[in-house]
Amino acid sequence: MTHATETLEYDVVVLGAGPVGENVADRTRAAGLSTAVVESELVGGECSYWACMPSKALLRPAITRAGARRVPGVSQAVQGPLDAKAVLAHRDEFTAHWKDDGQVAWLDGTGADLYRGHGRLDGRKRVAVTGPDGDIKVLVARHAVAVCTGSRAVLPGLPGLADVKPWTSREATSSSRVPGRLVIVGGGVVGVEMATAWRALGSDVTLLVRGDRLLPRMESFAGELVAESLTEAGATVRTGVSVSAVERDGGTGTVTVTLGGGERIECDEVLFATGRAPRTDDAGLASVGLEPGSWLTVDDTCRVEGSDWLYAVGDVNHRALLTHQGKYQARIAGAVIVARAQGVPTLDAGPWGSHAATADHAAVPQVVFTEPEIGAVGLTLAEAEAAGHRVRAVDYDMAGVAGASLYADGYRGRARMIVDLDSEILRGVTLAGPAVGELLHSATIAVVGEVPIDRLWHAVPSYPTISEVWLRLLETYRG
């Protein structure tokens, strides 16, 4: 075990002060448990400074302009380019210029103690924190340690890639300038969102995708609509291609991306959006018998399998790599830690219980902030069939909804609900079209609540709104 300059005892120790760690600490402190939070970077984490907030600040002007261009009486006023300088400045405001004073003040308000430095597990219920000055403090937890260290971008093992200084999601959301030519490798959420944002800001964007479509984990029509929109916006979308080499002239000049067939593409920056890995490689996992760098497998209470004191919450457990889902897990884990600390004899850990992260399996919602937006919750058709459900996919062209035609000329979109034919509840919903992100929560409620189709028939959508797509889907199902 580590020899420390100081040893302190708490009820709960939280590794990581992103939104997940903050929510665990908030719950445990609200119940009166003394709580320490350890953070090596900025309080507020990836979401606040390099992911959700800055990316959506970059995307909002692009999506707003695209929508306005389809509204008569407004379209002529928004034909010019975006003011890139203003957009980047607005993004900087949303990240608080990469300063965490406000987040620290919030955490202080909960009564949790913040320790700046790198935290590592140091045996059972122990966390060693190496501070900025090199001093080591050991925090000993009476009840629980929660690992909330999140995930990081993964770069492929291409020779010399580090010398190219490629962009990851962090550089893509924090760049202070608009690259003239940007190559993006990867067709997942980060890839398509950053292609949308930087193309709108003036970059010549080329999107390279190894597979045959964008957004491969969603219904196929979602990626098809996004690809069409990106192409119409002037981006180049290429599927079925791989990158074999990358080099930068002189270490600071033009980047050359070589494809598997030998074709070479020149650009000013290259962004790799090719996956995530857990931030556990230097988290002291070996000291508690776990594999460094691994995802941490947990049960539905977010407790690490085989442990009675260690929890893994958020991205690090690989259940659903989304901020809102991590915060949901944090609410569950916080309640579980409090209940166990208070000696509650039986947890409410059955499906949809207050101590079970059931939504991770059945109803994960996600919005992709592209043009058009994509919103999805629950299972796709392929996932539902693979899970053994007897289901039917019900589709509707959203252009046929009065509210959609009023929202924008030439509205393009599609909706799909997956109906379980045995129970007549919804297993999943996918919506694609402008502004559908704000429709997704109604779908989430329907899936989580397992609302029968016959009862949904009485949920009357207001006219004329895009929400009327619900009525059209139900009519289509009923025939």
C-alpha positions as CSV (number, residue, x, y, z in Angstrom):
1,M,0.0,0.0,0.0
2,T,1.0,3.6,-0.6
3,H,2.7,5.5,2.2
4,A,1.0,8.9,2.3
5,T,1.7,12.3,3.8
6,E,-1.9,12.2,5.2
7,T,-4.7,9.7,5.6
8,L,-8.3,10.8,5.7
9,E,-11.5,8.8,6.2
10,Y,-14.8,9.4,4.4
11,D,-18.1,7.4,4.0
12,V,-17.8,7.6,0.2
13,V,-14.9,8.4,-2.2
14,V,-15.7,9.3,-5.8
15,L,-13.0,9.1,-8.5
16,G,-13.9,11.6,-11.2
17,A,-15.8,14.9,-11.0
18,G,-17.6,14.8,-14.3
19,P,-21.4,14.9,-14.4
20,V,-21.5,11.3,-13.2
21,G,-19.2,11.7,-10.2
22,E,-20.9,15.0,-9.4
23,N,-24.3,13.3,-9.2
24,V,-23.1,10.4,-7.1
25,A,-21.6,12.9,-4.7
26,D,-24.8,15.0,-4.7
27,R,-26.9,12.0,-3.7
28,T,-24.6,10.7,-1.0
29,R,-24.1,14.1,0.5
30,A,-27.9,14.8,0.5
31,A,-28.2,11.7,2.7
32,G,-25.6,12.9,5.1
33,L,-22.7,10.7,4.0
34,S,-19.3,12.4,4.1
35,T,-18.0,12.3,0.5
36,A,-14.6,13.1,-1.1
37,V,-14.4,13.7,-4.9
38,V,-11.1,13.4,-6.8
39,E,-10.4,15.1,-10.1
40,S,-7.3,15.3,-12.2
41,E,-8.6,17.7,-14.8
42,L,-11.6,20.1,-14.8
43,V,-14.5,19.7,-12.5
44,G,-17.4,19.1,-14.8
45,G,-15.7,16.6,-17.0
46,E,-15.7,15.7,-20.7
47,C,-19.3,16.7,-21.3
48,S,-18.9,20.3,-20.1
49,Y,-15.6,21.1,-21.9
50,W,-15.0,18.8,-24.8
51,A,-18.2,16.9,-25.7
52,C,-21.9,17.6,-25.2
53,M,-21.9,21.4,-24.4
54,P,-19.2,22.7,-26.9
55,S,-20.4,20.3,-29.7
56,K,-24.0,21.4,-29.4
57,A,-22.9,25.1,-29.3
58,L,-21.1,24.5,-32.6
59,L,-24.1,22.6,-34.1
60,R,-27.0,24.9,-33.0
61,P,-26.2,27.7,-35.6
62,A,-25.8,25.1,-38.4
63,I,-29.1,23.4,-37.6
64,T,-30.9,26.7,-37.1
65,R,-29.7,28.1,-40.4
66,A,-30.6,24.9,-42.2
67,G,-34.2,25.1,-40.8
68,A,-34.6,28.8,-41.6
69,R,-33.6,28.3,-45.2
70,R,-36.7,26.1,-45.6
71,V,-39.1,28.7,-44.3
72,P,-40.6,31.2,-46.9
73,G,-40.1,34.8,-45.8
74,V,-37.0,33.9,-43.9
75,S,-34.9,31.9,-46.3
76,Q,-33.6,34.9,-48.3
77,A,-32.3,36.5,-45.1
78,V,-30.1,33.5,-44.1
79,Q,-28.3,32.6,-47.4
80,G,-24.9,33.9,-46.3
81,P,-22.2,32.1,-44.4
82,L,-22.2,31.6,-40.7
83,D,-20.1,34.1,-38.6
84,A,-17.5,31.5,-37.6
85,K,-15.8,33.9,-35.2
86,A,-19.1,34.5,-33.4
87,V,-20.0,30.8,-33.3
88,L,-16.6,29.9,-31.8
89,A,-16.9,32.7,-29.2
90,H,-20.4,31.4,-28.3
91,R,-18.9,27.9,-27.9
92,D,-16.2,29.3,-25.6
93,E,-18.9,30.9,-23.4
94,F,-20.6,27.5,-23.0
95,T,-17.3,26.0,-21.9
96,A,-16.6,28.9,-19.4
97,H,-13.4,29.3,-21.4
98,W,-12.3,26.0,-20.0
99,K,-12.3,27.2,-16.4
100,D,-14.2,25.2,-13.8
101,D,-14.8,27.9,-11.1
102,G,-18.6,27.6,-11.4
103,Q,-18.6,23.8,-11.3
104,V,-16.3,23.9,-8.3
105,A,-18.6,26.3,-6.5
106,W,-21.6,24.0,-7.2
107,L,-19.7,21.0,-5.8
108,D,-18.6,22.9,-2.7
109,G,-22.3,23.7,-2.2
110,T,-23.1,20.0,-1.8
111,G,-20.7,19.7,1.1
112,A,-18.4,17.3,-0.7
113,D,-14.6,17.7,-0.4
114,L,-12.7,18.2,-3.6
115,Y,-9.2,16.8,-4.0
116,R,-7.2,17.9,-7.1
117,G,-4.8,15.3,-8.4
118,H,-4.6,11.9,-9.9
119,G,-6.5,9.3,-7.9
120,R,-5.7,5.6,-8.0
121,L,-7.2,2.6,-6.1
122,D,-4.8,1.5,-3.5
123,G,-6.3,-1.7,-2.1
124,R,-9.7,-2.3,-0.5
125,K,-11.6,0.9,0.1
126,R,-8.5,3.0,-0.4
127,V,-7.7,5.8,-2.9
128,A,-4.3,7.4,-3.2
129,V,-4.3,10.9,-4.6
130,T,-1.1,12.4,-6.0
131,G,-1.6,16.1,-5.9
132,P,-0.1,18.8,-8.1
133,D,2.8,19.3,-5.7
134,G,3.6,15.6,-5.6
135,D,2.2,15.0,-2.1
136,I,0.1,11.9,-1.7
137,K,-3.0,11.7,0.4
138,V,-4.8,8.4,1.0
139,L,-8.6,8.6,1.3
140,V,-10.2,5.6,3.0
141,A,-13.9,4.9,2.4
142,R,-16.1,3.4,5.2
143,H,-18.7,2.3,2.7
144,A,-18.0,2.7,-1.0
145,V,-15.6,3.9,-3.7
146,A,-17.2,4.9,-7.0
147,V,-15.1,4.9,-10.1
148,C,-16.5,7.6,-12.4
149,T,-13.5,8.3,-14.6
150,G,-15.3,8.1,-17.9
151,S,-13.8,7.3,-21.3
152,R,-11.3,8.7,-23.8
153,A,-11.0,8.7,-27.6
154,V,-9.2,5.8,-29.2
155,L,-6.7,6.3,-32.0
156,P,-5.9,3.5,-34.4
157,G,-2.4,1.9,-34.4
158,L,-1.2,3.6,-37.6
159,P,2.6,4.1,-37.7
160,G,3.7,7.6,-36.9
161,L,0.2,8.8,-36.1
162,A,1.3,10.6,-32.9
163,D,3.6,12.8,-35.0
164,V,0.7,13.9,-37.1
165,K,-1.1,15.4,-34.1
166,P,-4.5,14.2,-35.2
167,W,-7.7,15.6,-33.9
168,T,-9.9,13.5,-31.5
169,S,-13.3,14.6,-30.2
170,R,-11.5,17.0,-27.8
171,E,-9.7,19.0,-30.6
172,A,-12.8,18.9,-32.8
173,T,-14.9,20.6,-30.2
174,S,-12.3,23.1,-28.9
175,S,-10.5,24.2,-32.0
176,S,-10.0,28.0,-32.2
177,R,-9.9,28.1,-36.0
178,V,-11.9,26.6,-38.9
179,P,-9.7,24.2,-40.9
180,G,-9.8,24.7,-44.7
181,R,-10.0,21.0,-45.3
182,L,-11.0,18.5,-42.7
183,V,-11.0,14.7,-43.1
184,I,-13.1,12.8,-40.6
185,V,-12.5,9.1,-40.1
186,G,-15.5,7.3,-38.6
187,G,-19.3,7.4,-39.3
188,G,-20.6,7.2,-35.8
189,V,-22.2,10.0,-33.7
190,V,-19.0,12.1,-33.2
191,G,-18.1,11.8,-36.9
192,V,-21.5,12.9,-38.3
193,E,-22.0,15.7,-35.8
194,M,-18.6,17.2,-36.4
195,A,-19.0,16.8,-40.1
196,T,-22.2,18.8,-39.8
197,A,-20.7,21.5,-37.6
198,W,-17.4,22.1,-39.5
199,R,-19.0,21.9,-42.9
200,A,-21.5,24.6,-41.9
201,L,-18.6,26.7,-40.6
202,G,-16.8,26.6,-43.9
203,S,-14.5,23.5,-43.9
204,D,-14.2,21.3,-46.9
205,V,-15.2,18.1,-45.2
206,T,-14.5,14.5,-46.3
207,L,-16.1,11.7,-44.2
208,L,-14.4,8.3,-44.5
209,V,-16.4,5.3,-43.2
210,R,-15.1,1.7,-43.1
211,G,-18.6,0.2,-43.1
212,D,-21.4,0.6,-45.6
213,R,-23.4,3.3,-43.8
214,L,-23.4,6.1,-41.2
215,L,-24.8,5.6,-37.7
216,P,-24.5,1.8,-37.9
217,R,-26.1,1.1,-34.5
218,M,-29.3,2.9,-35.5
219,E,-32.0,2.0,-38.0
220,S,-30.5,2.2,-41.5
221,F,-32.7,5.1,-42.6
222,A,-31.2,7.4,-40.0
223,G,-27.7,7.2,-41.5
224,E,-29.1,7.4,-45.0
225,L,-30.9,10.7,-44.3
226,V,-27.8,12.2,-42.6
227,A,-25.6,11.1,-45.5
228,E,-28.0,12.7,-48.0
229,S,-28.0,16.0,-46.1
230,L,-24.2,16.1,-45.6
231,T,-23.8,15.5,-49.4
232,E,-26.2,18.3,-50.2
233,A,-24.4,20.6,-47.9
234,G,-21.2,20.0,-49.9
235,A,-19.4,17.4,-47.8
236,T,-18.0,14.2,-49.3
237,V,-19.2,11.0,-47.8
238,R,-17.3,7.8,-48.7
239,T,-18.2,4.4,-47.3
240,G,-16.4,1.1,-47.6
241,V,-13.0,2.7,-47.3
242,S,-10.2,2.3,-44.7
243,V,-7.1,4.4,-43.8
244,S,-3.7,2.8,-44.1
245,A,-1.4,5.7,-43.4
246,V,-1.3,9.3,-42.3
247,E,1.5,11.8,-42.4
248,R,1.9,15.5,-41.9
249,D,4.4,17.5,-44.0
250,G,7.2,18.8,-41.8
251,G,5.2,18.0,-38.7
252,T,3.1,21.1,-39.0
253,G,2.0,21.4,-42.7
254,T,-0.5,19.6,-44.9
255,V,-1.8,16.2,-43.8
256,T,-1.9,13.3,-46.3
257,V,-4.3,10.5,-45.6
258,T,-3.7,7.3,-47.6
259,L,-6.5,4.9,-48.2
260,G,-6.3,1.2,-48.3
261,G,-6.2,1.2,-52.1
262,G,-3.4,3.7,-52.2
263,E,-5.5,6.8,-52.9
264,R,-4.1,9.9,-51.1
265,I,-6.2,12.7,-49.8
266,E,-4.7,16.0,-48.6
267,C,-6.2,18.1,-45.7
268,D,-5.3,20.6,-43.1
269,E,-6.6,18.5,-40.2
270,V,-7.7,14.9,-39.7
271,L,-10.2,13.8,-37.0
272,F,-10.3,10.2,-35.9
273,A,-13.8,9.4,-34.4
274,T,-13.2,5.7,-34.2
275,G,-14.3,4.7,-30.7
276,R,-13.8,5.1,-27.0
277,A,-11.8,3.3,-24.3
278,P,-12.2,3.4,-20.5
279,R,-10.1,5.7,-18.4
280,T,-8.9,2.9,-16.2
281,D,-5.4,2.3,-17.4
282,D,-3.9,4.3,-14.5
283,A,-6.6,3.9,-12.0
284,G,-5.0,1.3,-9.7
285,L,-7.2,-1.6,-10.8
286,A,-4.5,-4.1,-10.2
287,S,-4.5,-3.3,-6.5
288,V,-8.0,-4.8,-6.2
289,G,-7.5,-7.7,-8.6
290,L,-8.9,-6.1,-11.8
291,E,-7.3,-5.6,-15.2
292,P,-5.8,-2.1,-15.8
293,G,-7.4,-0.4,-18.8
294,S,-10.5,-2.6,-18.7
295,W,-14.1,-1.8,-18.7
296,L,-15.7,-2.5,-15.3
297,T,-18.5,-5.0,-15.4
298,V,-21.3,-4.1,-13.0
299,D,-24.7,-5.4,-11.9
300,D,-27.8,-3.2,-12.2
301,T,-27.0,-1.4,-8.9
302,C,-23.7,-0.3,-10.6
303,R,-21.6,-2.3,-8.1
304,V,-18.6,-4.0,-9.7
305,E,-19.2,-7.8,-10.0
306,G,-17.4,-9.7,-7.2
307,S,-17.1,-6.6,-4.9
308,D,-19.1,-5.5,-1.9
309,W,-17.8,-1.9,-1.9
310,L,-16.6,-0.9,-5.4
311,Y,-18.9,0.8,-7.9
312,A,-18.4,1.8,-11.5
313,V,-20.7,4.4,-12.9
314,G,-21.1,6.1,-16.3
315,D,-18.9,5.3,-19.4
316,V,-16.5,3.3,-17.4
317,N,-18.9,0.4,-17.1
318,H,-19.6,0.3,-20.9
319,R,-23.4,0.0,-20.5
320,A,-24.4,3.2,-22.3
321,L,-21.8,5.8,-23.1
322,L,-24.0,8.9,-22.9
323,T,-24.0,11.7,-20.3
324,H,-27.7,11.5,-19.5
325,Q,-27.5,7.8,-19.0
326,G,-24.4,8.1,-16.8
327,K,-26.2,10.6,-14.6
328,Y,-29.2,8.2,-14.5
329,Q,-26.8,5.5,-13.3
330,A,-25.4,7.9,-10.7
331,R,-28.8,8.6,-9.3
332,I,-29.3,4.8,-9.0
333,A,-25.8,4.1,-7.6
334,G,-26.1,7.0,-5.1
335,A,-29.4,5.6,-3.8
336,V,-27.9,2.2,-3.5
337,I,-24.8,3.3,-1.7
338,V,-27.0,5.3,0.8
339,A,-29.3,2.4,1.3
340,R,-26.5,-0.1,2.0
341,A,-24.8,2.4,4.3
342,Q,-28.0,2.8,6.3
343,G,-28.4,-1.0,6.5
344,V,-31.6,-1.2,4.4
345,P,-32.3,-5.0,4.5
346,T,-33.8,-5.3,1.0
347,L,-33.1,-3.2,-2.0
348,D,-35.7,-2.3,-4.6
349,A,-33.5,-3.9,-7.3
350,G,-36.0,-5.6,-9.5
351,P,-36.7,-4.3,-13.0
352,W,-37.6,-0.6,-12.9
353,G,-36.9,-0.5,-9.2
354,S,-35.4,2.5,-7.5
355,H,-32.1,0.6,-7.0
356,A,-31.8,-0.9,-10.6
357,A,-30.5,0.8,-13.7
358,T,-33.1,-1.0,-15.9
359,A,-33.2,1.6,-18.6
360,D,-29.6,0.7,-19.6
361,H,-31.1,-2.5,-21.1
362,A,-34.5,-1.5,-22.3
363,A,-34.8,2.2,-23.0
364,V,-31.6,4.2,-23.7
365,P,-32.6,7.5,-25.4
366,Q,-30.2,9.3,-27.7
367,V,-30.3,12.4,-29.9
368,V,-27.9,12.9,-32.8
369,F,-27.7,16.6,-33.5
370,T,-27.3,16.5,-37.2
371,E,-29.4,17.8,-40.1
372,P,-31.8,16.1,-39.9
373,E,-31.8,15.3,-36.2
374,I,-32.1,11.7,-35.2
375,G,-33.8,10.5,-32.0
376,A,-33.9,6.9,-30.9
377,V,-34.9,5.0,-27.7
378,G,-35.1,1.3,-27.0
379,L,-34.4,-1.4,-29.5
380,T,-34.0,-1.3,-33.3
381,L,-35.8,-3.8,-35.4
382,A,-32.7,-6.0,-35.7
383,E,-32.0,-5.8,-31.9
384,A,-35.6,-6.7,-31.0
385,E,-35.6,-9.7,-33.4
386,A,-32.1,-10.8,-32.1
387,A,-33.5,-10.6,-28.5
388,G,-36.2,-13.1,-29.5
389,H,-39.2,-10.7,-29.5
390,R,-42.0,-11.2,-32.0
391,V,-42.2,-7.7,-33.4
392,R,-43.4,-5.5,-36.2
393,A,-41.8,-2.4,-37.5
394,V,-44.3,0.4,-38.3
395,D,-43.0,3.2,-40.5
396,Y,-44.4,6.6,-41.5
397,D,-43.1,9.4,-43.7
398,M,-43.0,12.4,-41.5
399,A,-43.5,14.7,-44.5
400,G,-47.1,13.6,-44.4
401,V,-47.7,15.3,-41.0
402,A,-49.3,18.7,-41.2
403,G,-47.0,20.1,-38.5
404,A,-43.9,19.0,-40.4
405,S,-45.0,20.7,-43.6
406,L,-45.6,23.9,-41.6
407,Y,-42.2,23.6,-39.9
408,A,-40.3,23.7,-43.1
409,D,-40.8,23.4,-46.9
410,G,-39.6,20.1,-48.2
411,Y,-39.5,18.5,-44.7
412,R,-37.8,15.1,-44.9
413,G,-38.0,12.6,-42.2
414,R,-39.1,9.2,-41.1
415,A,-40.5,7.6,-38.0
416,R,-40.5,3.9,-36.9
417,M,-41.9,2.2,-33.9
418,I,-41.2,-1.4,-33.0
419,V,-44.3,-3.0,-31.6
420,D,-44.2,-6.2,-29.6
421,L,-46.9,-8.3,-31.1
422,D,-47.4,-10.4,-28.0
423,S,-47.7,-7.7,-25.4
424,E,-48.7,-4.8,-27.8
425,I,-46.2,-2.4,-26.2
426,L,-43.4,-0.5,-27.8
427,R,-39.9,-2.0,-27.8
428,G,-38.3,1.0,-29.5
429,V,-38.8,4.2,-31.5
430,T,-36.6,6.0,-34.0
431,L,-37.4,9.4,-35.4
432,A,-35.5,11.2,-38.1
433,G,-36.2,14.8,-39.2
434,P,-35.8,18.4,-38.2
435,A,-36.6,19.1,-34.6
436,V,-37.4,15.5,-33.6
437,G,-35.0,15.7,-30.7
438,E,-37.7,17.4,-28.7
439,L,-40.2,14.6,-29.6
440,L,-38.0,11.8,-28.2
441,H,-39.0,12.1,-24.6
442,S,-42.6,11.1,-25.4
443,A,-41.2,8.0,-27.1
444,T,-39.0,7.3,-24.0
445,I,-42.0,7.5,-21.7
446,A,-44.0,5.2,-24.0
447,V,-41.2,2.6,-23.9
448,V,-40.2,2.9,-20.3
449,G,-43.9,2.9,-19.2
450,E,-44.7,0.0,-21.4
451,V,-47.8,1.8,-22.4
452,P,-50.2,-0.5,-24.3
453,I,-51.0,0.5,-27.9
454,D,-54.7,0.7,-27.0
455,R,-53.9,3.3,-24.3
456,L,-51.6,5.3,-26.6
457,W,-54.6,5.6,-29.0
458,H,-56.1,7.9,-26.4
459,A,-53.0,10.2,-26.1
460,V,-54.2,12.8,-28.5
461,P,-51.4,14.9,-30.2
462,S,-52.1,18.6,-30.6
463,Y,-52.8,19.8,-34.1
464,P,-50.9,21.0,-36.1
465,T,-47.6,19.8,-34.5
466,I,-45.0,17.3,-35.6
467,S,-46.1,15.2,-32.7
468,E,-49.1,14.1,-34.8
469,V,-46.7,11.5,-36.2
470,W,-47.8,9.4,-33.2
471,L,-51.4,9.3,-34.4
472,R,-50.2,8.4,-37.9
473,L,-48.0,5.6,-36.6
474,L,-50.8,4.2,-34.6
475,E,-53.3,4.4,-37.5
476,T,-50.7,2.6,-39.7
477,Y,-50.4,-0.1,-37.1
478,R,-54.2,-0.5,-36.7
479,G,-54.6,-0.5,-40.5
